[in-house]
Amino acid sequence: MVVSKFADNQTSYPMKTILVPTDFSKNAQNALKYALAYAEKTKSKILLYHSYINPTSELILPFSNLHVGQSEAKQNAEEQMIKLSASVLKTSPKARFRWAVEPGLTVDNIIRFAKENKADLLIMGTTGQGAIASSIMGSTTASIISEAPCSVLAIPPNAKFESIDTVIIATDPENKNVKAIVKSAEFAKLHKANLSLVYIQDLEYFDSDKALKNMVSSVKTQSGYRNISYAIQHGTDVVSGLDAYVKKEKPNVLAMMTHERKFPEMLWNPSRTKAISYHTTIPLLVLHPGFAKKAAVKKKK
């Protein structure tokens, strides 16, 4: 049975919904700061969500149906969420949010809850510091990114929210999925930030400038946003090239596209997982190309 409670400080909500899973850790608190700032700009509601594990064994009181172990787990989860809600209202009194707690497996619960509540964006903290996807992002975050029914903004532990002035997205002149790039432009537009399409060039590509200019023009037309540019960064591979670009330009958000519903392939490939330092310093916005196509179909209808 789903155990769910909601704490509302407003009676009506706009269409956009931001799901923020939390385990009440410092990393989760950091992600919540981003979510609150993003929600304020987009006039969105926030769904705070916590999935807890029921004890494997529990004490059943004589002459009662009370399951003490599970009841305590539920009560503890609710108490922590109430405490977090009070903190949110103290720092962001105008925030529109509600919360829910449920028992079960974290990843499965979050994915299902995101689908049921038609989340537009999922914002969560990361935990890892290593050089492979499950370590960089934390295994839970990596799994959620792969399966989420919406785009995911992953916030690393060391990220400090100030403002979002520059968003970059890795691309190449032959990229045909302009719709996904348009989604990153819409994100940048909300923050009045510059969107830069970054091409990591390891070999000479014929007319790369011309192709990128055409891509920028197409994205501007489709997104209705003009603050878009492109950059060519020379590098031996995408990972090292992006790493160098991020260190030099210091963008606020790095956007990436998944390939066929998978976590960005460059992070899974052991031959290309060098020291990806940008994952521990700036948020990663993961876009699923399929969502852009789906949205385009709805718009036509």
C-alpha positions in Angstrom: 0.0 0.0 0.0 1.3 3.4 -0.9 1.9 5.7 2.1 1.7 9.2 0.9 1.1 12.6 2.5 1.2 16.0 1.0 2.0 19.4 2.5 0.7 22.2 0.3 1.1 26.0 0.9 -0.8 26.9 -2.3 -4.2 25.6 -3.6 -3.5 25.8 -7.3 -0.5 24.9 -9.4 0.9 25.7 -12.9 1.5 23.0 -15.4 5.2 22.4 -14.9 6.2 19.8 -12.3 9.7 19.3 -10.9 10.3 16.0 -9.0 13.1 16.2 -6.4 14.0 12.8 -4.8 15.7 13.2 -1.4 17.4 11.0 1.1 17.9 14.0 3.4 21.7 14.1 2.7 23.7 17.2 2.1 23.9 16.3 -1.6 20.1 16.1 -1.8 19.8 19.4 0.1 22.1 21.0 -2.5 19.9 19.7 -5.3 16.8 21.1 -3.6 18.4 24.6 -3.7 18.7 24.3 -7.5 15.1 23.0 -7.7 13.7 25.9 -5.7 15.5 28.5 -7.8 14.5 26.8 -11.0 10.9 26.5 -9.8 10.8 30.2 -9.0 11.9 31.1 -12.5 9.6 28.7 -14.2 6.6 29.1 -11.8 6.6 25.4 -11.3 5.5 23.2 -8.5 7.9 20.9 -6.7 7.3 17.3 -5.6 9.6 16.3 -2.8 9.8 12.5 -2.7 11.5 10.0 -0.4 11.5 6.2 -0.8 12.4 4.2 2.4 13.1 0.6 3.0 10.9 -1.3 5.3 12.6 -3.5 7.9 13.1 -7.1 6.9 11.8 -8.2 10.3 9.2 -6.6 12.5 7.6 -7.1 15.9 3.9 -7.8 15.8 2.3 -6.8 19.1 0.0 -9.3 20.8 -3.7 -8.8 20.2 -2.9 -6.2 17.6 -2.2 -5.8 13.9 0.5 -3.2 14.5 3.7 -3.9 12.7 6.2 -1.9 14.9 9.2 -2.1 12.6 7.4 -0.8 9.5 5.4 1.7 11.5 8.6 3.2 12.9 10.2 3.3 9.4 7.2 5.1 8.0 7.0 7.5 11.0 10.7 8.3 10.7 10.4 9.1 7.0 7.4 11.3 7.5 9.1 13.2 10.4 12.2 13.9 8.3 10.0 15.1 5.4 8.0 17.4 7.7 11.3 18.8 9.0 12.5 19.4 5.5 9.2 21.0 4.5 9.5 23.4 7.4 13.0 24.3 6.3 11.8 24.9 2.7 9.0 27.3 3.9 11.5 29.1 6.1 13.9 29.9 3.2 11.4 30.0 0.4 8.0 31.0 1.8 6.4 31.3 -1.7 7.5 27.9 -2.9 4.8 25.7 -4.3 5.4 22.2 -3.2 4.1 19.0 -1.8 5.8 15.9 -0.5 5.3 12.1 -0.4 7.0 9.1 1.2 6.7 5.5 0.2 8.3 2.2 1.1 10.0 0.2 -1.6 13.0 0.1 -3.9 14.4 3.6 -4.5 15.0 3.6 -8.3 11.8 1.7 -9.1 9.7 4.0 -6.9 11.2 7.2 -8.3 10.6 6.2 -11.9 7.1 5.1 -11.2 6.3 8.3 -9.2 7.7 10.5 -12.0 5.5 8.8 -14.5 2.4 8.9 -12.4 2.8 12.6 -11.6 3.9 13.5 -15.2 7.1 15.2 -14.0 8.6 17.6 -16.6 12.0 17.6 -14.9 13.7 15.5 -12.3 16.4 17.2 -10.2 18.6 15.2 -7.9 22.0 15.2 -6.2 24.9 12.9 -7.2 27.3 11.1 -4.8 30.2 9.7 -6.8 33.7 11.0 -7.4 35.1 8.2 -9.7 35.9 7.9 -13.4 33.1 5.6 -14.5 29.4 6.5 -14.8 28.2 4.6 -11.7 30.9 6.2 -9.6 30.7 9.7 -11.1 27.0 10.0 -10.8 26.3 7.4 -8.1 24.7 4.1 -9.1 21.2 5.3 -8.1 21.5 8.5 -10.2 22.9 6.7 -13.2 20.0 4.2 -13.1 17.4 6.9 -12.8 18.9 8.9 -15.6 18.7 5.8 -17.9 15.1 5.1 -17.0 13.5 8.4 -16.2 10.4 9.5 -18.2 11.7 13.0 -18.4 14.9 15.0 -18.5 17.2 14.9 -15.4 19.3 17.6 -13.9 22.0 15.9 -11.8 23.7 18.2 -9.2 27.2 17.2 -8.1 28.2 17.6 -4.4 30.6 20.5 -5.0 28.2 22.6 -7.2 27.1 25.9 -5.6 24.0 27.6 -7.0 24.6 31.2 -7.8 23.0 31.8 -11.2 22.7 30.0 -14.6 24.3 32.3 -17.1 25.9 29.8 -19.5 24.7 26.4 -20.7 26.7 24.2 -23.0 25.8 21.1 -25.0 28.1 18.8 -26.8 27.3 18.3 -30.4 28.9 17.8 -33.8 28.2 19.1 -37.3 26.5 15.8 -38.3 24.1 15.8 -35.4 20.6 15.2 -36.8 18.7 15.5 -33.4 18.2 19.2 -33.4 15.0 18.8 -31.4 17.0 17.7 -28.3 19.2 20.7 -28.7 16.1 22.8 -28.8 15.2 21.5 -25.4 18.5 22.7 -24.0 17.7 26.1 -25.6 14.4 26.2 -23.8 16.2 25.5 -20.6 18.7 28.3 -21.3 15.9 30.7 -22.3 14.2 30.3 -18.9 17.4 31.6 -17.2 18.2 34.1 -19.9 21.5 32.3 -20.3 23.7 31.8 -23.3 23.5 28.4 -24.9 26.8 27.3 -26.6 26.9 24.3 -28.9 30.3 22.8 -28.4 32.0 20.7 -31.0 35.0 18.7 -30.0 37.1 18.5 -33.1 39.8 15.8 -33.2 40.1 15.8 -37.0 39.6 18.4 -39.7 36.0 18.4 -40.7 35.0 20.0 -44.0 32.9 23.1 -43.5 32.3 22.5 -39.8 31.8 26.2 -39.2 29.2 26.4 -41.9 27.4 23.3 -40.6 27.4 24.6 -37.0 26.2 28.0 -38.1 23.2 26.3 -39.9 22.5 24.3 -36.7 22.5 27.4 -34.5 20.2 29.1 -37.0 17.8 26.1 -36.9 17.8 26.0 -33.1 17.1 29.7 -32.9 14.2 29.4 -35.2 12.7 26.4 -33.5 13.2 27.6 -29.9 12.4 31.3 -30.5 15.6 32.1 -28.5 18.4 34.2 -30.0 21.2 33.9 -27.3 22.8 30.9 -28.9 26.3 30.4 -30.2 28.7 27.7 -31.0 32.3 26.9 -30.2 34.9 24.5 -31.6 37.3 22.9 -29.1 40.2 20.9 -30.3 40.8 17.7 -28.5 41.8 14.1 -29.0 38.4 12.8 -27.8 35.1 14.2 -26.6 35.8 13.6 -22.9 39.1 15.4 -22.7 37.9 18.1 -25.1 34.8 18.8 -22.9 36.9 18.7 -19.8 39.3 21.3 -21.2 36.4 23.5 -22.4 34.6 23.4 -19.1 37.8 24.3 -17.2 38.5 27.2 -19.5 35.0 28.7 -19.9 33.4 27.7 -16.6 29.8 27.2 -17.8 27.0 26.7 -15.2 25.3 23.7 -16.7 26.5 20.9 -19.1 23.7 19.4 -21.2 24.0 16.0 -22.9 21.7 13.8 -25.0 21.2 10.1 -24.3 21.4 7.6 -27.1 18.4 5.2 -27.5 17.3 5.7 -23.8 20.8 4.9 -22.5 23.1 6.9 -20.2 25.5 9.0 -22.3 27.6 6.4 -24.0 30.9 8.3 -23.5 30.6 7.8 -19.7 30.1 4.0 -20.0 32.9 3.4 -22.4 36.0 2.4 -20.4 38.3 3.5 -23.2 37.1 7.1 -23.0 36.5 7.5 -19.2 39.5 9.6 -18.3 39.4 12.1 -15.5 36.0 13.7 -16.1 36.4 16.5 -13.6 33.5 18.6 -14.8 31.1 16.0 -13.3 32.1 17.0 -9.8 31.8 20.7 -10.4 28.8 21.6 -12.6 25.3 20.2 -13.0 24.6 17.8 -15.8 21.3 18.2 -17.7 20.5 14.9 -19.4 18.1 15.1 -22.3 16.3 12.1 -23.8 15.8 12.6 -27.6 12.6 10.6 -27.6 10.9 13.2 -25.4 11.5 15.9 -27.9 10.0 13.9 -30.7 7.0 13.1 -28.5 6.5 16.7 -27.7 6.7 17.6 -31.4 4.0 15.1 -32.3 1.7 16.5 -29.6 2.2 20.0 -30.8 1.2 19.1 -34.3 -2.0 17.6 -33.1 
